[in-house]
Amino acid sequence: MMFTAELASWAREPDPGRFPYDAVVREYHRVGKHFVPAELLQELTRVRDMLPAVHGPWPEIRALASFLDTALDKPDGRYDYPTYLALPVLELPSADDPVSTAPFARPRCDRLIAQLVADALDFELAALDGLSVRLPEMRPGEDLVVKRCKHGLRAVLPALGRMALDRGVTATGHIDRARQVRTLVRADMSVAERRAVQLSILPVYVSHDEYLFLRVLQSFETTFVLLAMDLRAAIEALAGRRAEEAVHFIRGAEEALRESAPLFSMLATMQIGSFRTFREFTEGASAIQSRGYKLVEALCRTPDKERAESPAFHSVPEIHARLAGGHPNLDDAYREARESGALDAEAAAAVESAMTGFAQALQRWRGTHYRLAVRMLGEATGTGYTEGTPYLDSVRDIPVFHHAAPAADRTVRTR
């Protein structure tokens, strides 16, 4: 097999910058991660064992190590939601990054969301044009591709505007505009960014729609990172009694959440038969394991005891540990700032209004997620050993805040 020869050749002179990624990714795409030949898995394991002795620029070694950990998650028994989405390869901003970096999180996340969505559009267009043989099962027709381009453009154009790339999108038809976006974004990417995007797509099967599924979920995870950074910055601002700054970050979080809504429309174009086929091979990976979403929930307010001790939070032990350590949250920060008397009535009202707007946006996000899951799954159980749509139904009305919330939020039962 070609990949065996290329890996053997590389092992003789193990330069991390010259690793045969193309050959390995090509094989993963040919059969799907769930069906990768044992021979390739063994070779990749040997490469990973060699890494401590490999010399070269640190970013290249880190990139190779992240890729191998993602590629070998199933045989290692580590397969879960973050490895399915190859999040370590994408190198999202960390929840532990200094709050002072929050103003820079938006441009970082804008770039990544633009790259992920543009790559999804590129995959659709290449298949439509007959230029790709990757993931050939259940290819969508042209009408469906047009819909995907329409919603993908809605999702990505706000970011492109902030990146000053939207002026190059001059075409009128959805397909032609998608082609322009694909070209503009790719031309703006660094070599390292192109490599990360290439290596972050290892579908478990060969269904065409799994590519879209992965890219949309990766984009949502990027949005959660941005929300977490904005909420952390708002908490710190309230601790310093800087109400205007807190409002700025809360409004930014709301805007980011609203801008992500078209991703649901894009995801809703998945063919149900295709989705139900590839999800058979995703057992062990579930969105319930999303660290980003749980962090956002914990940053909004301290979850009620039943929620904090639920499988949802136990599935993300680092976030569960944060709760046990008295994790700061926006609800408490607002209450403390208001009760201290340091915020006048106008400032307190502005903060509460911003929090209410964010809470409404998050509740809508939850509701849309639930409705899409019902459409795709029906009453089937979820992956990762979850209850599927009944679980989503049971948590979609959990109040976002207690001390600042829409009226409907205050009266709904906590589940």
Secondary structure, 3 states (H helix, E strand, C coil): CHHHHHHHHHHHCCCHHHCCHHHHHHHHHHHCHHHCCHHHHHHHHHHHHHHHHCCCCHHHHHHHHHHHHHHCHHHHCCCCHHHHCCHHHHCCCCCCCCHHHHHHHHHHHHHHHHHHHHHHHHHHHHHHCCCCCCCCECCCCHHHHHHHHHHHHHHHHHHHHHCCCHHHCCCCCHHHHHHHHHHHHHHHCCHHHHHHHHHCCCCCCCECHHHHHHHHHHHHHHHHHHHHHHHHHHHHHHHCCCHHHHHHHHHHHHHHHHHCHHHHHHHCCCCHHHHHHHHHHCCCCCHHHCHHHHHHHHHHCCCCHHHHCCHHHHCCHHHHHHHHCCCCCHHHHHHHHHHCCCCCHHHHHHHHHHHHHHHHHHHHHHHHHHHHHHHHHCCCCCCCCCCCHHHHHHHCCCCCCCCCCCHHHHHCCCC
